[in-house]
Amino acid sequence: MTTAWRDAGALVVHKMLGELSYEGLLRPEPEGDGAWRLELVGGAVYRFTARRGAFDSWAVRAGSATRDGEPADDPRTLVVDARTELGLTGLRLADVLAELTATVTNEAARLADAPTAAELSKMDYDEADGHLTGHPRLVLNKGRVGFSAHDRARYAPESGAGFALPWIAVHRDHASFRCVSTLTEEKLLVGELGAAKLAAFRAKLTDPASYVLMPVHPWQLDEVVGTLYARELATGVVVPVGESTDRYRPHQTVRTLANASHPTRYDVKTALSVRNTLVYRGLASAATLAAPEVTTWLRAVYQSDELLRDRYRFDLLGEIASVSVRHPLLGAIEELPYRFHETLGALWREPIRTRLADGEQAISFAALPYRGTDGSVLAHLVSSSGMSTEDWTRRLLDLLLTPLLHWLLAHGVGFCPHGQNLILVTDQRGRPKHVAIKDFAQGVDLLDEPVPAYDLLGPAARADMLRWPPHLLAQSLFSSVFAGQLRFLAEILDDELGFPRPRLWTLVREVVSAYRDAHPETAARFDACALFAPEVERVCLNREHLAGQGFDKVERDDEFDVRFGRASNPLAAPDPEGAW
């Protein structure tokens, strides 16, 4: 067994003990002085050291977990031991074990070439993405169901390998193209391919004007286009035209690809029928085609708002063009699971690298908890900035929370602000300057009430964007930011810099309260969002994932995230015992 495999397994075991206990799937009993004992129905006994944190979470100390007295470093054994508690039997148990094995394998590949925190903090944004640990809450976060070992070596972000993108032409009877008003289809294609490559592609077609050109992930071309579109390939509805000269590097989402050859060209988000975390990573047609319209609307709101535009420079990485293909047969059968309707599509997104001024560095929020041999990226940035931990943290929270609150409360917009979608822009010393956000197709929701900004919505965006009552739309902040990121950052700041966890949550309350005081016109909506409620519903992503009941739904987003129980809200008041 390699050291990387053992270390990766141990990391996942400790994460499982914390996150599955947080979601109430495992129920450890205290043994005193931070020690916990977990006796499972199957007879195995796990012990570990942990402290309770915000949202009644568990921070498990690295290296402390044992199984029957021996170091616990195989998460698959933990799943088998806890299969009764987790409700896993038969095929679902086998599926979880396979996905978990793939997760550990990908994590081991990351550890085998892991940079230090100092190195990662200065690394190119796209290159750094291949070194990240993945979703902080989901245990099966790198399963990538559908990838073989060969696929993993070619297409996984941890491999560090770049690859060319195949391009296909799809007859316009079955393909639709959309873009923002400042762009045209021709301008996009020339900009992305160059005139010579574009001409070579079109030379493969008898009637180029009748086709839409689009990139496709090489895995998708082989596994899906070559099978589900076999008739269309045979009849000339779909025509392979060649391969890009540029090479692309995958992000953690696997389907989003950064241009590694021409950094000024767009990122490309491709349909990829691989199941990773909770969903298959295809591209829904309505959301894909509405994305440029959503981008146009968000920009209009942004440009009209001095707080977003000037005071905070909360940058929007727009999805400026898109293509979606409707399968001639499957596309007409509404009862099929969603993944069969999301097999071919592409989005072009503005890359962060073109938005940076001289001396600015882009760092994914998902990179902040990254730990190398020299500690975390977060602690490195604070230490190198020349700022006090308190000032740095307050600055970060203000740059992050105030714009998100303003979008939600003033304009009725809820983003999906998890760490992968948020980008921190710092100066060369690591001092926070501003924040950028991405992922608008299926990543921006609205309130179920009239809001003046909605009058500017185009018809496609209006029809596609989901609407929720205020307290549910505010869950985007609780699930993705407060419980999804800040509870982890609080532990790191305390462990590495001696910055007390309660102090971080005091700063959070101060930033949120300051927004409410400065914007009394949003007070009613603020209260309806219940940001200061004593308790909040606990979003349980692992419960949803382990149950595995949503993979074959007809509608991917037919309901809100799985919730189980309630947790104390650290925004409401300090914890008497000092956890927040």
ABEGO torsion letter per residue (X at the ends): XBAAAAAAAAAAAAAAAAAAAAAGABBBBBAEGGBBBBBBAAGBBBBBBBBBBBGGBBBBBBGABBBGGBBBABAAAAAAAAAAAAGBBEAAAAAAAAAAAAAAAAAAAAAAABBBAAAAAABBAAAAAAABAEBAABABAAAGBGBBAAAAAAABAAAGBBBBBBBBBBBAAABBBBBBAABBAAAAAAAAAEAAAAAAAAAABABAAABBBBBBBAAAAAAAAAAAAAAAAAAGABBBAEBBABBBBBBAAGABBBBAABAABBBBBBBBABBBEABBABBBAAAAAAAAAAAAAAAAAAAABAAAAAAAGBBBBBBABBBBBBBAAAAABAABBAAAAAABBBBBBBBAAAABBBGBBBBBAAAAABBBAAEBAAAAAAAAAGBBAAAAAAAAAAAAAAAAAAAAAAAGBBBBBBAAABBBBBBAAGBBABBBBBGABGABBBBABBBAAAAABBAAAAAABBBBBAAAAAAAAAAAAAAAAAAAAAAAAAAAAGBBAAAAAAAAAAAAAAAAAABAAAAAAAAAAGAABABBBBBBAAAAAAAGAAAABABAAABBBBBBEBBBBAAABBBAAGAX
